[in-house]
Amino acid sequence: MFTNFEIMTSKPKVCFFFEKKFSGLNNRTKLKTFIEYLFQREGRTLLNINYVFCSDKRLLEINRQYLNHDYYTDIITFDLSENESTEAEVYISIDRVKENAHQVGASILQELHRVMFHGALHLCGYSDRSMSEKSTMRAKEDKYLAKYFSGST
């Protein structure tokens, strides 16, 4: 049996951090569990992943500082793994997710989950540089979105 101290000191595998208040991410416990499930299904060991939700301005600063890219993006994924277990930080622009959702006719919630799963899939070894890789990535995103929103895992 665990003592309260032992329970409190165990580190969750999936954490969410917000630059400013954001009420669009409901049922966070279910989402954290599903992200762990995604890694398990892809044959990866997840040690820790931090999702940081921020503004376009902040993500542009990160893009410039760490990747030398001078453009807006919806997500930047940093793989911090030192071995086979995945450790990462994933930065997501809420502004960009909202804009992308509007452009593709999706709900903000659905687009936010797509981007979150996209980052996780990058950490599982998927790329999206070529058209073929983009197609594979989109199929995986769609698969996990369908599973998540149908509740079938």
C-alpha positions as CSV (number, residue, x, y, z in Angstrom):
1,M,0.0,0.0,0.0
2,F,1.2,3.5,-0.8
3,T,1.4,6.2,1.7
4,N,0.1,9.7,0.8
5,F,3.7,10.9,0.5
6,E,4.6,8.2,-2.0
7,I,1.5,8.9,-4.1
8,M,2.1,12.6,-4.1
9,T,5.7,12.2,-5.3
10,S,5.0,10.0,-8.2
11,K,5.4,12.1,-11.4
12,P,2.6,11.9,-14.0
13,K,3.6,10.8,-17.5
14,V,1.6,13.5,-19.3
15,C,1.4,17.1,-18.0
16,F,-0.3,20.2,-19.3
17,F,0.9,23.7,-18.8
18,F,-0.8,26.9,-20.0
19,E,0.7,30.3,-20.7
20,K,-2.7,31.8,-20.0
21,K,-6.0,30.5,-18.9
22,F,-7.6,28.2,-21.5
23,S,-10.9,26.4,-20.9
24,G,-11.0,24.5,-24.2
25,L,-9.3,21.3,-22.9
26,N,-11.9,19.3,-21.1
27,N,-11.6,15.8,-19.5
28,R,-7.9,16.1,-19.1
29,T,-7.5,12.8,-17.2
30,K,-9.1,10.9,-20.1
31,L,-6.8,12.7,-22.6
32,K,-3.7,12.0,-20.5
33,T,-4.6,8.3,-20.3
34,F,-5.3,8.2,-24.1
35,I,-1.9,9.8,-24.9
36,E,-0.2,7.0,-22.8
37,Y,-2.3,4.5,-24.7
38,L,-1.1,6.0,-28.1
39,F,2.5,5.5,-27.1
40,Q,1.7,1.9,-25.9
41,R,0.0,1.1,-29.2
42,E,2.9,2.5,-31.2
43,G,5.3,0.3,-29.2
44,R,7.0,3.2,-27.3
45,T,7.8,3.6,-23.6
46,L,6.6,7.0,-22.4
47,L,8.5,8.4,-19.4
48,N,7.2,12.0,-19.5
49,I,5.7,14.4,-22.0
50,N,4.9,18.0,-21.1
51,Y,2.4,19.8,-23.4
52,V,2.9,23.6,-23.1
53,F,0.0,25.6,-24.6
54,C,1.0,29.1,-25.6
55,S,0.4,32.0,-28.0
56,D,1.6,32.5,-31.6
57,K,4.1,35.1,-30.3
58,R,5.7,32.7,-27.8
59,L,5.9,29.9,-30.3
60,L,7.4,32.2,-32.9
61,E,10.1,33.1,-30.3
62,I,10.8,29.5,-29.7
63,N,10.9,28.7,-33.4
64,R,13.4,31.5,-34.0
65,Q,15.6,30.8,-31.0
66,Y,15.9,27.0,-31.2
67,L,15.2,26.2,-34.8
68,N,16.2,29.3,-36.7
69,H,12.8,29.4,-38.4
70,D,11.1,32.8,-38.8
71,Y,7.5,31.7,-39.2
72,Y,4.4,30.8,-37.3
73,T,3.7,27.1,-36.6
74,D,1.1,25.3,-34.6
75,I,3.5,22.9,-32.8
76,I,7.1,22.4,-32.0
77,T,8.2,19.1,-30.5
78,F,11.4,18.7,-28.5
79,D,12.5,15.1,-28.0
80,L,14.6,15.1,-24.8
81,S,15.0,11.3,-24.6
82,E,18.3,10.0,-23.5
83,N,17.5,6.3,-24.1
84,E,14.6,4.2,-25.4
85,S,12.1,5.9,-23.0
86,T,10.4,9.0,-24.4
87,E,10.8,12.3,-22.6
88,A,9.6,15.4,-24.4
89,E,8.3,18.9,-24.4
90,V,5.6,19.8,-26.9
91,Y,4.7,23.5,-27.5
92,I,1.4,24.2,-29.1
93,S,0.1,27.6,-30.2
94,I,-3.5,27.9,-29.3
95,D,-3.8,30.9,-31.7
96,R,-2.6,28.8,-34.6
97,V,-4.8,25.9,-33.7
98,K,-7.9,28.2,-33.7
99,E,-6.9,29.6,-37.1
100,N,-6.2,26.2,-38.6
101,A,-9.5,24.8,-37.3
102,H,-11.3,27.7,-38.9
103,Q,-9.5,27.2,-42.2
104,V,-10.2,23.4,-42.4
105,G,-13.7,23.6,-41.0
106,A,-13.0,21.6,-37.9
107,S,-13.9,22.4,-34.3
108,I,-11.1,23.9,-32.2
109,L,-11.3,20.9,-29.9
110,Q,-10.8,18.4,-32.7
111,E,-7.9,20.4,-34.2
112,L,-6.3,20.8,-30.8
113,H,-6.4,17.0,-30.3
114,R,-5.1,16.4,-33.8
115,V,-2.1,18.6,-33.1
116,M,-1.5,16.9,-29.7
117,F,-1.6,13.5,-31.3
118,H,0.6,14.8,-34.2
119,G,3.3,15.7,-31.7
120,A,3.1,12.4,-30.0
121,L,3.3,10.6,-33.3
122,H,6.5,12.5,-34.1
123,L,7.9,11.2,-30.9
124,C,6.9,7.7,-31.9
125,G,9.1,8.0,-35.0
126,Y,6.7,9.3,-37.7
127,S,7.8,12.1,-40.0
128,D,5.8,14.3,-42.3
129,R,8.4,15.7,-44.7
130,S,7.4,13.9,-47.8
131,M,3.9,13.5,-49.3
132,S,3.9,9.8,-48.4
133,E,4.9,10.5,-44.8
134,K,2.3,13.2,-44.5
135,S,-0.3,10.8,-45.7
136,T,0.8,8.2,-43.2
137,M,0.8,10.8,-40.4
138,R,-2.7,12.0,-41.3
139,A,-4.0,8.5,-41.3
140,K,-2.6,7.8,-37.9
141,E,-4.0,11.1,-36.6
142,D,-7.4,10.2,-38.0
143,K,-7.2,6.8,-36.4
144,Y,-6.4,8.1,-33.0
145,L,-8.9,10.9,-33.2
146,A,-11.7,8.4,-34.1
147,K,-10.7,6.2,-31.2
148,Y,-10.5,9.0,-28.7
149,F,-13.8,10.6,-29.6
150,S,-15.6,7.3,-29.9
151,G,-14.2,6.2,-26.5
152,S,-13.0,2.8,-27.9
153,T,-9.6,1.9,-26.7
